[in-house]
């Protein structure tokens, strides 16, 4: 996203500390900025906490769906009746 910087052909990317990541409220004016995961700014503890909870829920959902996929794969492998397995000793002279 770009914003108009005053010159007809000059556009600049906005600074990442310009607005709250969640509610887009302007930051600065000698107020506290609450950071999360390195470089994600928030205007308040409440906005930051809401984002943390959202990220945790998304991670939990991803992990659950990932586990389901692994279980289905394991079930499919166990149900394949035509697998041949050879065991024995190999000697090389």
N, C-alpha and C positions, 0 to 999 in steps of 0.2 A: 504494500500500500504506500502511496506517495502523496505528499501534500504540496500545495503551491507555495513557493518560497518568496515570491515577490517579483521575480524577473520572468519575462515571457517564456524563456526557454530553459529555465533553471528549476529542476525539481530535486528535492532531497527526501531521503527516507527519514521518517520521524524517529526521534531518539526513544529507546526502549523504556526509559523512565518517564516518559511524557504522560502516560495515563495508566490507570489501574487495569491489570490484565483481565479482570472479571467484569467489572461494572463500567469501565472506560472513563471513570471520573478523573479529571486532570490531577496530576501529582505536582508536588513542589510547594511553592508559596510558604516555605519554612515549616512544612508539616512532615511528620514521620512517614517513611516509606517502609512497608513490610515486605521483605523478600522471601522467595520460596524457590527451591531448586536452582540456586545460583543466580539467575538473572531474570526472574519473573517477579515484577513489582505489583504490590497491592496497596490500596489506600487505607485498609484497616485490617485488624486481626480477623474480623468476621469474614471479609472477602477471601483472605488467605486460607482460613479454615475451610470455607466452602469448597475451594479449589482442591485442597488436600483430600477432603472426603470424596470428592468426585473422582480424583485420580486413584484413590485406594479402591473404590468400588469398581472402577474400570479394570484395574490390575487384577482384582479378585475374580471378576467375570472372565478375563482373559485366561487366568490360570485354570479355572474350572473347565472352560471349553477346551483348553489344551489337554487337560487330563482325560476328558471324554474321548478326544481323538486318539490318544495313546491307547486307552482301554479298547476302543473299537478295533484298532490295528492289531493289538495282541489277540483279541477274540478271533479275528479273521485268520490270523496265523495258526492258532490252535485248532481251528475247525477245518483246515486244509488236510484231507485224508491222503493225498497222493505224494507226500513228501518222503523222499528216500534219504536215509542217513546211513553212511558207512563209517564203521569204526575199525581200527586195526593198527598194525604196526608197519611202518615202511622202513626198509633197510636199503641204504645206498652203498654200493661197493666202489 
